[in-house]
Every structure is written in C-alpha cells, then in structure tokens.
Amino acid sequence: MKQLTVKKLIICFATMVLVMGTFVACGNHAGNDTEQESELQLLSENELEGVTFKRGDVFADMSVTTPEGKTYKISEILKEKKAVVLNFWYINCGPCQMEFPYMQDAYENYKDAIEIIAVNPYDGTDETVAEFQKKFELTFPMAVCDEEWAQRMELQAYPTTIVIDRYGIVSFKHTGMITDVKEFNKLFHFFTAEDYEQTVIRNISDIE
C-alpha cells in the first residue's frame, strides 16, 4: 500500500509540474505576442515598387538628407521620438509659406517628442531649400526628396501634412494649409501623449 501511495504521489507531482509548465509557456507566449504587436514596423526600400500609402498603412523607412548633409531616417527618429510629421511643400507655394510660421511655433513646443521633416519633391535643390529655411527662420529639418514620394503619398495639393505614429503607421493626412498654432499643438499633443493608442485621424476636429 505504501509503495502504491508513493507512486500516486509521484504521478500527481509530475502532473502538477507539467500543468504549471504549460501555464508558464502560454503566459510567456502571450507576452511575446503583445510585445511584437507594439514594435515598430516599416517597409524597406526594396518593398516600395508600385506602393502607395493611405491612412492606416504601414509606412516606409524613408530617409532624406538635408542641405547640411545630415540624414534623417524614420526608424532612427522613432527610436527617440514619438511621431514624425512629414510636410510636403515646394519653394513657390504660397499656402506653404503661410503655414510654416504656425508649424514652427508648435514645433518649439513639441520638438523633444516629435520631429517635423519638410520635404520638397517638386522644385527644390539643396541650395534653394537652405535659402528658404534661412529666410523663414525654420528650425525643423528640410530636404529635397524624390518626386516619386508625391505619387506614393497620392498628393492632391500642397502643402500636405502627414503623421507617422510611433508604430510606423500613416495615422493622419491633411491636404491644405493649417494656419492656427492651436491646431498644430492639438495634433502634436495627441500623437505624443503617453497613453496614445494606435489611431487613424481624418480631421484635427476629431481629436477630443
């Protein structure tokens, strides 16, 4: 009887260990899935042929180089900041010139958490972009980009402002100028908030 009892105890103990191990394994697997879902995902440059981007799409690991020779890459920026704002503009665009002072003021408030990159796919050279930036006293990065980006983003007019959130998602797209610093502040605050969850915003007025 004693031997039988010992055998039963051993079997029970082994079963408990197996069950506990299963729960631990499941718990670890669930944690890894959660971590993976929150990781930044971007398309590489060799995945861009024929690709266009709409709200809700995973964006590309776009990179541009300023006239000063500094290269900005989306993945590198999002290691340090919580969102990237791409502003598509061109030199002789009147509405772009009207919008920039308001964007600049808001940038001063949020530059520690957000990066603005003003990209010119239309009529810029390193020299003209540098002159424009100096003339309008703009401190965020500005650069020429390949004109293919205008097609990839399906631009309808200039300026166009696009937000890439911390997860690499195209989360906001606005065609036309924004001439209210409060609107920019509201937009930047939303995407840099600690409790931000992935969201696609069609209009700034949709932000509570």
N, C-alpha and C positions, 0 to 999 in steps of 0.2 A: 504493500500500500504506500509506504513511504517513497519507494522508487517511482511509483506512478504519479504521486503528488509532485515530486521534484520535476518529472518530465513535463507535467502540465504547467508548472510554474515557468519552466524554461520556454515552452511554446508560447505562453501568454506574454512573457517578456519580449521575446523575439517579435511577436506580432505588434506589440506596442511600439517597439523601435521602428519597425517598418512603416507603421501608420504615421508616426511623428516625422520620419524622414520624408514621407510623401507630402505632408503639410508644409514642411520647410522648403522642399523643392518647388512646390506650387507657389509659395509666397515669394521666393526669390525670382521665379519666372515672371510673376505679375509685376514685381518691382522693376525688372529689366524692361518689360514692355512699356511701362509708364515712362521710364527714363528715355527710351528710344523715341516715343511719340513726341517728347518735348525737345528733342535735338533739332538743331538747325539743319535743314535740307535745302540744297541749292543745285540747280542743273550746272553741269560743267560746260566749258566752251565747246566741246566736241558734240554736245547734245542739242545745239541751237539751230541747226539747219531746218528752215521752214517753220520754226516755232514762233508763235505769237503769245502774248501774255494778257490775260484778263484778270479781273478781281477774283481772288480765291486760288489763283495758280501759284505753284512753287516757282520762285524766281530763279534767275541765273546768277552764277558767281561772277557778276560783271566787274570789270576793272577799268579804270581810266587813269590817265596821267596828266597832272596839272602842268601849266607852262613852266613851273619851277622845277619840274622833274620828279615830283612826289606821286607815287602810285597809290590809289585807293581801290581796295577790293572789298566787295560786300561781305564775304566771310570773315575777313580780318576786322572790319569795322564792328561787326556784330559780336565779336569776342569781347569788346569793351563797351559798346553802346547798345541801346535797346531798340533802335529803329534807324532806318536810313530813308531819307527823303530825297527822291530824285526829281529835280525840277528841270524840265526840258524847255529851252529858251533859244533865242538867237539874237544877234547883235542889234539888228534894226527893228526889233519887235517892241512897239510902243507899250502894249499892255505888260510885257515882261519888265520893262524899265519902271513902270508904275508899281508893280507888285514887289519888286526886290526890297525896297526900304522896310516894308511891313514884315517880310520874311526875315530880314536881317535883325530887326528888333526882337522878334520871337526867338530867333536863334541864340541871341545873347542870353536869354532866359533858360534855354534848354540844351545848350551846346555840350554840357557834361554827359547828357544822356541820349542825345540824338545827333546824327550827322546829316547835314544837307550837302548834296553834291549837285551843283547846277551844271548840266551837260548840254552842249551845243552840237547838234547833229546836222546843222543847216548851213551856216555861213561863217563859222569861226575858224581862226587859226590860233596857234599858241600866242602870237603877238597881239591879235585883236582881243582875245579873251583876257589877257593880262591887262591891257589898257582899259578895257571895260570894267574889270574888277577894281582897279585902282581909282578910276573916275567916280564910281558909285560907292566906294569905300565899303566893299563887301568882304567879309572875313571868312565865309564858308568856302570850301573848295569849289573851284570852277574849272571846267575842262572841255576840250573838244571830244566828241565821241563819234563812232562810226555812224553814218547815216542809216545803216540797217536797223539801228535801235529805234528809230522813228517808226519803221514798219513793224518791228517786233512788238512795240507798245501800242500799235494801231492809233497813232496820234491823229487827232482830227484838227487840232489848232494849238497855238502857243499863247501863253505858257500852259504846260500841263504838269501837275504835281502828283507824284505817285509815292506812296509809303510802302516800304518793305518792312514788315514787322520782325520781331526778334526770332521768329521761327522760319523766316525766309519766304513768307507769303506776301503776294501782292494784295494788300489789305485796304488800300484807298487809292482812288484815281479821280482827279478833278481837272476838268478841261476849262481853261479860262483863268483870268487873274483873280487873286484874293487880295483885297485892299483893306484889310482890317486885322490889326495885330492881335485882337482878341480871338479872332477865328483861328489864326495860326497857333496861338497859345493853347486854345481848347484842343486842337488837333494833336499838338505835340504832347500835351499833358496826358491825353487818353492813351497814346501809344507808349509812353514811358512809365505809366503807373505800375507800382509793384504788383498789384492784383490783376494786371492785364491778362485776359484770356483771348486766344486767337479769334478775331472778329473781322468780318468784311464790312467796311463802312462805305456807303454810297454818297452820303452828304454829311457835311460837318454838323448840320442841324439834327442829324440822327443821334449824335452823341449826347447822352443825358448829362 
